[in-house]
Structure formats: C-alpha cells, structure tokens
C-alpha cells in the first residue's frame, strides 16, 4: 500500500520529476556542447567549465519553461503545440543567454560574459533534443514501441474514413495499446488516399470493397469514422458486415465535433441514432466516439 501511494501519480510528483530531470538534462546539454566546441579534446577539464556557468543556464531555462508553461504539459498526450512551446522556451532562453554573454561597459562581467556563441547554439540544439525527447517518451512507448510488443491485441478492425476523425480514432486505439481494437487498415472513397499510411496503418481501398476486405482479413469489427454518412450508405455498410458475421459495428455520432474539447466520451455515450433504430435492428450496432482531448494522465 505504501509503495502504491508513493507511485500514485499526482501533479506535484510529475512537476518534481520533470524539474529534476530538466536540471540533469540541461547539465548534460551544456557538457556535450562544450565537448563539441573543443572538438572532443580529452585534456580539458569540462566539469569545471560546466560548474562555472551551470547556475545561469539552469536558472534562465527553468524560468523560460515556467513562462511557457512547459510543466503543465501532460506526459502521455504531448502534442505538436507542446513541442512548439518547448522550442519557443529554448529560443527565448537562448536569446537571454546570448544577451548575458555580451560584454557591457558599465555592467560587471558575469561568468557567462564572452561565452562563445557556438557553444550557446550547440547547447540549444542538444537541449531541444533532450527536453523534447523526454516529453514524448511516454507517448512514443505507448503508441509505437508497445504496439510492436507481444501485448494482447484486440479485435481485428477496419476503419471506414481516413480523415481527421479516423486518424483520431486510430490514435486513441494506440493510447490504449490496441487492447480492444487492432486496426488492420482504412477504407476511404478518396482514391488519392489509397495506398497511403496513417500512423503506419494503410488505406487499403474504397468503402465499396468492404465485403472483400472483411473476408480477406478475417475482420471482427468495423468502425465508421464518417459522422455525416447518410442512412442508405450506413444501412449498406451494416448489412455487408453482418452478412459476414461481423458483430461489432460502431459509428461516430453525427453531432461529434473533434474541434470542441468540451464534448467527451461521457457526453456522447447516451446518444441514440433514432433513424437507424426506427428502420433496422439495433442489437448489434452501437456508437463509438473518441475525443481530441482525452482526460490527461500524469
């Protein structure tokens, strides 16, 4: 119980973890940039050089991280905007360090005064790689490395619709380790997409080939990621899948809007397709929705 309480994730624990990690990574980045600047000369005491200016580098970068809210990122769901914030924070801190390195007539010299700009540039690049690498590590593990591991896969699934909604559904599957649904491929009526890949999953063909794809790939589930699909096409898709004994047929509700973060799975779970309920048997068709901003995890 004690160990469980210690390991239980909280905002404070996450903040301390990243704060300590960033201090270590900033130190490593400065060390590596000095080694690079001096062409890997082993006769130089790099640790003493690092120690002279480390406090300035750590202070400036941590303040920049606070200004750009780096510590409010969610580790598991870090995205493009978060990476841009890291870039802006490091660029800002780099400008501050450059300004501090310039000698001024009436200002006392600091340990970083006259510091080579080449080191500052190299430090910025290395820091970006290390800091962003740490932030994306959990998502990389969950969505890429664990996918290739021996973990149990879910139902063999075809996703109809290779647009934004389909892409988000695929990402949500990845976050859950494909434990419930194992995507085999996409079907989309845009022929320009056929043969392309979305996060490593291929767009196999058009939706008209659904029956053949199900038969050829032993598909167990179909997810319709086209909220605006008309009733006729939906009925045809449903009938085609049911004839081949696919019992799991799910669809994103029409009102689903991935651009509205306030709409979540809990909100959508009680939505009913009145049109389908009136015209067909609903025992084997349900609604399936994913959100653009799932509940953050520490």
Buried (B, 14 or more C-beta within 10 A) or exposed (E): EEEEEEEEEEEEEBEEBBBEBBBEBBBBBBBBBBBBBBEEEEEBEBEEBBEEBBEBBBEBBBBBBEEBEBBEBBBBBBBEEBBEBBBBBBBBBBBBBBEBBEEEEEEEEBBBBEBEEEBBBBBBBBBBEBBBEBBBEBBEEBBEEBBEEEEEBBBBBBBBBBBEBBBBBBBBBBBBBBEEBBBBBBBBBEEEBBEEEBEEBBBBBBBEEBBEBBEEBEBBBBBBBBBEBEEEBBBBBBEBBBEBEBEBBBBBBBEBEBEEEEBBEEBBEEEEBEEBEEEBEEEEBEBBBBBBBBEEEB
